[in-house]
Amino acid sequence: MIIILNGPQNSGKTTIAKLLQKHISQLAHVEVDGLRRFIYWMDGVDAFSLSIENAILVAKNFVKKGLGVVITYIFSNDELKMIAESLKETGKPVYIFTFSPKMEIALTNRGTRKLCQHEKERIKYHYHTGIHKPSIGKIIDNTNQTSEETVKAILEHIQKDMPKITSTFKIRDISKRK
């Protein structure tokens, strides 16, 4: 299975990806920002385009080796469609979740993260351009959810499709968790 976590900066993508790895066996995390760091010297637009392309290739390779994948980044609607189309050839289900907390929540310091003014302006830009409301995938308003509640919502959505999934992934029982 392939899970794509999308949403504005500071919406919880990395936190949720790490928690998903605790709940789903054999799940690799591909962070597009991490791939961007390999080419830190390259112009932003070209670098992010290449990083997304590399994330797709890395995800395909992980799937080929029998792993599940969670990909995290701030994707546009068109990027989400392109990624989903590119990953179809793996034959594995692709789940897209976009986190959409209220902007005033995304603009606050959450957890240990302290936002600088540049990051706050970038978050406002994400909301202005509609990153938080794509036309593809499931939108999760995680404004009033704990991280575990967001993970539970994702796992419940995925488990509805479990009979269709013919992989070796095991989703740990979430019914006993709060």
N, C-alpha and C positions, 0 to 999 in steps of 0.2 A: 504494500500500500504506500501511497505517496500523499503526504499532508502538506498543504501550503498554508502558512500563516502570514497573513497580510494585515496591514493597518498602519495608521500614522505612527510616527516616532512616539515612544513612551506609552504605547498601548498594551504592552505585555507580551509581545511575540517571543522574545528570547526566554523569558521566564516560563511561559507556557510550553515552549519546545522542550526545555529541560525537564519539566514535570511530566510531559508526555513520554519522555524516554524512561521514566520510572514506571510508567503504566503499561507501555507496549514493548515487548521484547524485541531485540534486534532492530532498533530504530536509530538511524544515523541522523545527525543534525547538520544540515548544510546552511550556513549563514552567509548570505550574499555579501554582507559587509566584510566578513572574514576573507572572502575571495578578493574583494576590492583591495585589501591591504597588500596583496602580492604585487599590485601595480599602482602603488600610491603616487607615483610620479606622473601617471597618465592623466590627461584631461578628464574631468568628471563625467561628462556625457558618454564619451567613448569607454571610459573605465567601467561605468555601471552597466552599460550594454554588454560589454565583454564578460563582466562578472556574472550577469544573469545567464548568458550563454554557457559559461563554465559551470554554473550551478545545475543547469539542465544536464550537462554531460556527466557531472559527478553523480547526480541523482540516478541517471540511467545506469552508470557503472555499479553503484551500490545495489540497485534493484537486480541487476544481472547476477550479482554475487549473493542474492537471496536476502538482502536487507530491506527493511522499510526505510522511508526517508521522510523527514520533516524539513521543509525549506522555509526560511524566514527572510522577509524583506518588506520594503514599502513599495508595492507594485501598483502600477496604473492598471486600469481596466483592460487596456489593450495588451499589456504585458501578461496579465493573468490568462487571457484567452490564448495568447501565443504559447505560453508555458504549458497550459493544459493540453493544447493540441500537440505540442512536441512530445509530451510524456505519454500520450495515448499508445504509442508504439511499444511501450513496456508491457502492455496488457494488464497492468495493475490499476486498481481504482485510484483516482485522483480526487482528493477532498480539498476544497478551498474554503478557508475560514478567514473572514476579515473582522478584526476587532474594531469596534466603533464606540469607545467610551465617549461620553459628552466631552466637548473640547475643553471646557474649564477643568475637567478632571485630568485630561492628558497634559494640560499645562502646569500641573502641580508636581512637586517632587514626590515620587512614588518609591517606596522601598528605600534603598540606599542611594538612588539616583538623584543628583542635584543638577537641575537644568540651568544652562546658561541662557542669556538673552537670544543668541543665535539659534539655539535649539527651540526655544519658544516661538520664534518667528517661523522656523521651518514647520513646526506643528501647525501653526495657523495656516500656513500655505497648503499643507496636506489637506486640511479640512476645506479650504477654499476651492481646491481642485477636485474634491470628491473622492480622494483615496479611501475614505471610510465608508463609501457607499457604492461599490462596484456592481455591475449587472450580473456578475458570475459568482457562484459559490454561496455560502451561508454567511450572513452578517450576524455577529454576536455583539450586542450592547453589553459590554462587561463593566459598565460604570459602577454598578452596585454589587458586583460579584467578587468573591475571593478568587485567587488564582486556581485553587482546587475546584471551585464551582465552575469556572470556565473550562477546565480540563474535563470535568464530568459531563458538561454539555457536549463537548467535542466527542468524547468516547461514546456517549449515548447515541449520537448521530451516526458514528461509524458502526456501532454494533447493530444498527438496523440493517446494515448491508452485509453483516458477517456471513450469512449463508452463501452469498455470492463470491466471497473472498476464498480463494483456494491456496492460501499461503500458510506458512508455519508460524505466523505471528500470534502471540498470545496476549490478549488484553486482560490484565489482572482485574479481578472482581472489584468493581467500584461500588456495588450496592452496599457494602459494609462500611464505606467511608462516608464521612459527613461532608 
